[in-house]
Amino acid sequence: MTIREPYLSLADVALTLDVSVRDIAQLIADGELPAIRVGGQQRVTQSSLEEYLADQHEQQRRSALWQGSQTASVIDLFGPRSK
């Protein structure tokens, strides 16, 4: 017996991410969030949503590290602020 993965409506995904359905449709159109058509409606699998969220988390983590490294290199170059 195969367990089928749940398919989420765009409204469900939008509610989960606290954005509009239009934003979700744009993510799908841009290829950032995979979706399929089921019965004429676009659907997103739970695993696709979880992967998208993990990717977003990783991008934010890398951005924070990069910004932190930029700040550190400026301090290293010019030293601490003198008063």
C-alpha positions in Angstrom: 0.0 0.0 0.0 1.3 3.4 -1.0 0.8 6.5 1.2 0.0 9.5 -1.0 1.5 12.8 -0.1 -1.0 15.5 0.7 -1.7 18.2 -1.9 -2.3 21.7 -0.6 -4.4 24.4 -2.3 -2.8 27.7 -3.0 -5.0 29.2 -0.3 -3.6 26.7 2.2 -0.1 27.5 1.2 -0.8 31.2 1.4 -2.3 30.8 4.9 0.7 28.8 6.0 3.2 31.5 4.8 0.9 34.4 5.8 1.0 35.9 2.2 -1.6 36.3 -0.5 -2.7 33.6 -2.9 -1.4 36.0 -5.6 2.0 35.8 -4.0 1.9 32.0 -4.1 0.8 32.0 -7.7 3.8 34.3 -8.5 6.2 32.0 -6.7 4.9 29.1 -8.8 5.1 31.2 -12.0 8.7 32.1 -11.2 9.6 28.5 -10.7 10.5 29.0 -7.0 7.7 26.8 -5.7 6.9 23.6 -7.7 3.2 22.9 -8.2 1.1 20.5 -10.2 -2.4 20.6 -11.7 -5.0 18.4 -10.0 -8.5 18.6 -11.4 -7.8 21.9 -13.1 -6.5 23.5 -9.9 -2.8 24.1 -9.0 -1.7 22.2 -5.9 1.6 22.1 -3.9 2.8 19.0 -2.2 3.6 19.2 1.5 7.2 18.2 0.8 7.6 21.0 -1.9 6.4 23.5 0.6 8.8 22.2 3.3 11.7 22.3 0.8 10.9 25.8 -0.2 10.8 26.9 3.5 14.1 25.1 4.1 15.7 26.9 1.1 14.4 30.3 2.4 15.8 29.6 5.8 19.2 28.7 4.3 19.2 31.8 2.2 18.5 34.0 5.2 21.1 32.2 7.3 23.8 32.7 4.6 22.8 36.3 4.1 23.1 36.9 7.9 26.5 35.3 7.9 27.6 37.3 4.9 26.4 40.6 6.4 28.1 39.6 9.7 31.4 38.9 7.8 31.1 42.3 6.0 30.7 44.1 9.3 33.6 42.2 10.9 35.9 43.0 8.0 35.1 46.8 8.2 35.9 46.7 12.0 39.1 44.7 11.2 40.1 47.3 8.6 39.3 50.5 10.6 39.4 49.3 14.2 36.9 50.0 16.9 35.1 53.3 16.9 37.0 55.9 19.0 35.2 58.4 21.1 
